[in-house]
């Protein structure tokens, strides 16, 4: 490691203040801080000594995403071979899925980090590690057959409009990865919905459809999967969103390391379950339902992007609520609105993306009223105490 340290110090010399390449110093410093812990400390102001920094937090999230990503690669290849009537080996399925997914990840990181470096050089600040997670999340929530140029455009929109327009890492009010998906969905809806995009090269097979469970239910069709298959994720869908089991493994890591808020995750699940139970009760109230409203409430929790969204998107520490009570409210409203949009909007049977983006906007308002409520309680407690002492 000392040899690497010495080489990097040699490379950094032309970029030091006063040298001709000083302008590009943030770019070379990004490589340094990625490989080594920064050797500088704070000199003033209130601060605490802690081993957890942004880089370690982002790496923890990336590690939590790995199970869902690996399964997504295998499932992407498996769904491809199934529609061809072939039973693949694990390696065959995984390699085909990787062949489709790895280029998406490369494009996401290349375009996104290129923009991050450009803005860091232009504004004269250091490159933050926030895109380590965003760059992986964006391809993971896309259909497997989306064109690479579309991934690149979505990344550009997410970084420019969803992040840098607000001031960069830590300043954005919307989740950047979901901003990318929202752009792709509304700009190119035929590539983001329907029954031909969820299985790689589905258009080459005329007799088999790769329609998702939610798409089938929205069209009032029968679903050919049981709850166990939905939970394990051997179904068509976005790359890393199908396996609730693998997502749960990642959620456990986030909760144990305190990187993800268990309050948001739990309240989101409870909110979704409550809305699912309410919709399931509609027929007993004399209200005619549809395939989605009649879908068992517990199945709503394991299909579509709900599990992935509530674990990896809703818990984003920048765009989520910050107060303890606010996190419960924020998560519950995401769960409620996600299932509500999913079931009552025939044009869009998946609601978790819109639900999280909507609550991202209202998160500061939720925190504001929680804080105001706490202030009023303390004032009332102080007034009561003053009256008693008088």
C-alpha positions in Angstrom: 0.0 0.0 0.0 2.9 2.3 0.6 4.0 1.9 -3.0 0.6 2.9 -4.2 0.5 5.8 -1.8 3.9 7.1 -3.2 2.8 6.7 -6.8 -0.4 8.7 -6.2 1.6 11.4 -4.4 3.8 11.6 -7.5 0.8 11.8 -9.8 -0.7 14.6 -7.7 2.3 16.9 -7.8 1.3 18.7 -11.0 -2.2 19.2 -9.6 -1.1 20.9 -6.4 -2.0 24.6 -5.8 0.2 26.9 -7.8 1.0 24.3 -10.5 -0.4 24.4 -14.1 -3.0 21.6 -13.6 -4.4 23.0 -10.3 -7.8 23.5 -11.9 -8.2 19.7 -12.3 -7.2 19.0 -8.7 -10.7 17.8 -7.6 -10.5 15.0 -10.2 -7.2 13.5 -9.0 -8.2 14.0 -5.4 -11.3 11.8 -6.1 -9.0 8.9 -7.0 -7.0 9.5 -3.9 -9.9 9.6 -1.5 -11.5 6.5 -3.2 -8.4 4.4 -2.4 -7.4 6.0 0.9 -8.9 7.7 3.9 -8.4 11.5 3.6 -5.4 12.6 5.7 -6.9 16.0 6.7 -9.1 16.8 9.7 -11.4 19.6 10.6 -9.7 22.6 12.1 -12.7 24.6 13.5 -16.3 24.4 14.3 -18.3 21.7 16.2 -17.5 18.2 15.0 -17.3 14.7 16.4 -14.7 11.9 15.9 -16.3 9.1 14.0 -15.0 6.3 11.7 -18.2 6.5 9.5 -17.8 8.9 6.6 -19.7 9.3 3.3 -17.5 6.8 1.5 -18.1 4.1 4.1 -21.8 4.7 4.1 -22.0 4.5 0.3 -19.9 1.3 0.2 -22.3 -0.2 2.8 -25.3 0.5 0.6 -23.5 -0.9 -2.5 -22.7 -4.1 -0.5 -26.4 -4.3 0.5 -27.4 -4.0 -3.2 -25.1 -6.9 -4.3 -27.5 -9.8 -3.5 -30.4 -8.2 -5.5 -28.0 -7.4 -8.4 -26.5 -10.9 -8.6 -30.0 -12.4 -8.5 -31.2 -9.9 -11.1 -28.5 -11.0 -13.5 -29.4 -14.6 -13.1 -33.1 -14.0 -13.3 -32.7 -11.8 -16.4 -30.9 -14.6 -18.2 -33.3 -17.3 -16.8 -36.4 -15.4 -18.1 -34.7 -15.1 -21.5 -34.1 -18.9 -21.8 -37.5 -19.8 -20.4 -39.3 -17.9 -23.2 -37.2 -19.9 -25.7 -38.3 -23.1 -24.1 -34.8 -23.9 -22.8 -33.9 -24.9 -19.2 -30.5 -23.1 -18.6 -27.8 -23.9 -16.2 -27.1 -21.3 -13.5 -24.0 -20.2 -15.3 -25.7 -19.8 -18.6 -28.5 -17.7 -17.2 -26.1 -15.6 -15.1 -23.8 -14.9 -18.0 -26.6 -13.9 -20.3 -28.0 -11.6 -17.7 -24.6 -10.1 -17.0 -24.1 -9.6 -20.8 -27.2 -7.4 -20.8 -26.8 -5.7 -17.4 -23.0 -5.0 -17.0 -23.0 -2.6 -20.0 -25.8 -0.6 -18.4 -23.8 -0.3 -15.2 -20.7 0.8 -17.1 -22.7 3.5 -19.0 -24.3 4.7 -15.8 -21.0 5.2 -14.0 -19.2 6.6 -17.0 -21.8 9.2 -17.8 -22.7 10.0 -14.2 -19.1 10.2 -12.9 -18.1 12.2 -15.9 -20.7 14.8 -15.1 -19.7 14.8 -11.4 -16.1 15.4 -12.2 -17.0 18.2 -14.7 -19.1 20.0 -12.1 -16.4 19.5 -9.4 -13.7 21.0 -11.7 -16.1 23.9 -12.8 -17.2 24.7 -9.2 -13.8 24.0 -7.6 -15.1 21.5 -5.0 -14.1 17.9 -4.2 -15.9 15.0 -5.9 -18.3 13.4 -3.4 -18.9 9.6 -3.2 -22.7 9.9 -3.5 -22.8 8.7 -7.1 -21.3 5.3 -6.1 -24.8 4.2 -5.0 -26.8 6.2 -7.6 -24.8 4.9 -10.5 -25.7 1.3 -9.5 -29.3 2.0 -8.5 -30.2 3.5 -11.9 -29.6 0.4 -14.1 -31.0 -1.9 -11.3 -34.4 -0.3 -11.6 -34.6 -0.3 -15.4 -36.0 -2.9 -17.7 -33.4 -5.3 -19.0 -33.9 -4.4 -22.6 -33.7 -0.7 -22.3 -31.3 0.9 -24.9 -28.0 2.1 -23.5 -28.4 5.6 -25.0 -31.6 5.9 -23.0 -29.8 4.9 -19.8 -27.2 7.6 -20.6 -29.9 10.3 -21.1 -31.7 9.3 -17.9 -28.4 9.6 -16.0 -27.7 13.0 -17.5 -31.2 14.2 -16.5 -30.9 12.8 -13.0 -27.4 14.4 -12.3 -28.2 17.8 -13.9 -31.8 18.3 -12.9 -32.2 16.1 -9.9 -28.9 16.8 -8.2 -26.6 19.5 -9.5 -29.4 22.0 -10.1 -29.9 21.9 -6.3 -26.3 22.2 -5.4 -24.9 18.7 -5.7 -24.6 15.8 -3.2 -26.6 16.4 0.0 -28.7 19.2 -1.4 -31.1 17.4 -3.7 -34.8 17.2 -2.7 -35.6 14.2 -5.0 -34.0 10.8 -5.1 -31.6 11.0 -8.1 -32.1 7.3 -9.2 -35.9 7.6 -9.1 -35.6 10.9 -11.0 -33.8 9.0 -13.7 -36.5 6.4 -13.9 -39.2 9.0 -13.9 -37.5 10.7 -16.8 -37.3 7.5 -18.8 -40.9 6.5 -18.0 -42.5 9.8 -19.1 -40.1 10.5 -22.0 -40.1 7.0 -23.4 -43.1 5.2 -22.0 -43.1 2.4 -24.6 -39.6 1.3 -23.4 -40.7 1.4 -19.8 -44.1 -0.3 -19.8 -46.0 -3.1 -21.6 -45.2 -6.8 -21.9 -42.3 -6.8 -24.3 -39.5 -5.1 -22.3 -39.1 -7.1 -19.1 -37.4 -10.1 -20.7 -34.3 -9.6 -22.9 -35.0 -9.8 -26.6 -38.7 -10.6 -25.9 -39.6 -9.1 -29.3 -37.9 -12.0 -31.1 -40.3 -14.5 -29.6 -43.9 -14.0 -30.8 -45.6 -16.7 -28.7 -44.4 -15.8 -25.2 -45.0 -12.6 -23.4 -42.8 -11.1 -20.6 -45.6 -9.3 -19.0 -45.2 -8.5 -15.3 -47.6 -9.6 -12.6 -48.9 -6.0 -12.0 -49.4 -5.6 -15.8 -51.4 -8.7 -16.0 -53.5 -7.7 -13.0 -54.1 -4.2 -14.4 -55.5 -5.9 -17.5 -57.7 -8.3 -15.3 -55.7 -11.3 -16.4 -54.9 -14.4 -14.4 -51.5 -14.6 -12.6 -49.6 -17.8 -13.1 -47.2 -17.3 -10.1 -47.7 -18.3 -6.4 -46.6 -16.2 -3.4 -43.4 -18.2 -3.0 -42.3 -17.5 -6.6 -43.2 -13.8 -6.1 -41.1 -13.6 -2.9 -38.1 -15.4 -4.3 -38.3 -13.3 -7.5 -38.3 -15.8 -10.4 -40.7 -13.6 -12.3 -40.4 -10.9 -15.1 -39.7 -7.4 -13.9 -37.1 -4.7 -13.5 -33.5 -6.0 -13.1 -33.1 -6.0 -9.3 -36.7 -5.5 -8.0 -38.1 -8.9 -8.4 -36.5 -10.8 -5.4 -37.9 -9.7 -2.1 -35.8 -12.3 -0.4 -32.5 -10.7 -1.7 -33.8 -7.3 -0.9 -34.6 -8.4 2.6 -30.9 -9.5 3.0 -29.8 -6.0 1.9 -32.3 -4.4 4.2 -30.9 -6.4 7.2 -27.4 -5.1 6.4 -28.6 -1.5 6.2 -30.6 -1.7 9.4 -27.8 -3.5 11.4 -25.2 -0.9 10.3 -27.8 1.9 10.9 -27.3 3.2 7.4 -31.0 2.7 6.6 -33.9 3.7 8.8 -35.8 0.8 10.1 -38.6 3.2 11.0 -39.2 4.2 7.4 -39.0 0.6 6.2 -41.4 -0.8 8.8 -43.9 2.1 8.6 -43.9 1.8 4.8 -44.7 -1.9 5.0 -47.4 -1.3 7.6 -48.9 1.5 5.4 -48.9 -0.7 2.3 -50.5 -3.6 4.2 -53.2 -1.3 5.6 -54.1 0.0 2.2 -54.0 -3.5 0.7 -56.4 -4.8 3.4 -58.7 -1.8 2.9 -58.9 -2.5 -0.9 -59.4 -6.2 -0.3 -62.4 -5.3 1.8 -64.1 -3.4 -1.0 -66.2 -6.3 -2.4 -67.6 -7.0 1.1 -68.8 -3.3 1.1 -70.6 -3.8 -2.2 -67.9 -2.0 -4.3 -66.8 -3.8 -7.4 -63.0 -4.1 -7.6 -60.5 -5.0 -10.2 -57.6 -7.4 -10.5 -55.3 -5.2 -8.4 -57.8 -4.3 -5.7 -58.7 -8.0 -5.3 -55.0 -9.0 -5.2 -54.2 -10.3 -1.7 -52.6 -7.6 0.5 -49.6 -9.6 1.4 -48.8 -10.2 -2.3 -48.7 -6.5 -2.9 -45.7 -6.3 -0.6 -43.6 -8.8 -2.7 -44.3 -7.8 -6.3 -43.3 -4.9 -8.4 -40.8 -2.4 -7.1 -42.4 -1.8 -3.6 -39.8 -3.8 -1.6 -36.8 -2.4 -3.4 -38.2 1.1 -3.3 -39.0 1.2 0.4 -35.6 -0.3 1.4 -33.2 1.5 -0.9 -35.0 4.6 -2.2 -37.3 5.7 0.6 -34.4 5.5 3.2 -32.2 7.9 1.2 -30.9 10.1 4.1 -30.9 13.2 1.9 -34.4 13.2 0.5 -36.2 11.4 3.4 -37.7 12.9 6.5 -35.1 13.5 9.3 -37.1 13.6 12.6 -38.0 10.4 14.4 -41.8 10.9 14.2 -41.4 12.3 10.7 -39.8 9.1 9.5 -42.9 7.1 10.7 -45.3 9.5 9.0 -43.1 9.7 5.8 -42.8 5.9 5.5 -46.5 5.2 6.2 -47.6 7.7 3.6 -45.3 6.2 1.0 -46.8 2.7 1.7 -50.3 4.0 1.5 -49.9 6.1 -1.6 -47.8 3.4 -3.4 -50.6 0.8 -3.2 -53.3 3.4 -3.9 -51.6 4.6 -7.1 -50.9 1.0 -8.1 -54.5 -0.2 -7.8 -56.5 2.8 -8.9 -54.4 4.2 -11.8 -55.0 1.8 -14.8 -52.4 3.7 -16.8 -49.6 3.0 -14.3 -49.9 -0.2 -12.2 -46.7 0.5 -10.3 -46.9 3.3 -7.8 -43.8 3.2 -5.6 -41.7 5.6 -7.8 -44.3 8.3 -7.9 -45.1 7.7 -4.2 -41.5 8.2 -3.1 -40.9 11.2 -5.3 -44.1 12.8 -4.0 -43.1 12.3 -0.4 -39.6 13.5 -1.1 -41.2 16.8 -1.9 -43.3 16.8 1.3 -40.5 15.4 3.6 -39.3 18.9 4.7 -43.0 19.9 5.4 -43.5 16.8 7.6 -40.3 17.6 9.6 -41.4 21.2 9.9 -44.7 20.3 11.5 -43.2 17.7 13.7 -40.6 20.2 15.0 -43.4 22.8 15.5 -45.4 20.3 17.4 -42.5 19.5 19.7 -41.9 23.2 20.3 -45.6 23.7 21.3 -45.5 20.7 23.6 -42.3 22.0 25.4 -43.9 25.5 25.7 -47.0 24.0 27.2 -45.0 21.9 29.5 -43.0 24.9 30.6 -46.1 27.0 31.2 -47.7 24.2 33.2 -44.5 23.9 35.3 -44.4 27.7 35.8 -48.0 27.7 37.0 -47.4 24.9 39.5 -44.3 26.6 41.0 -46.2 29.9 41.3 
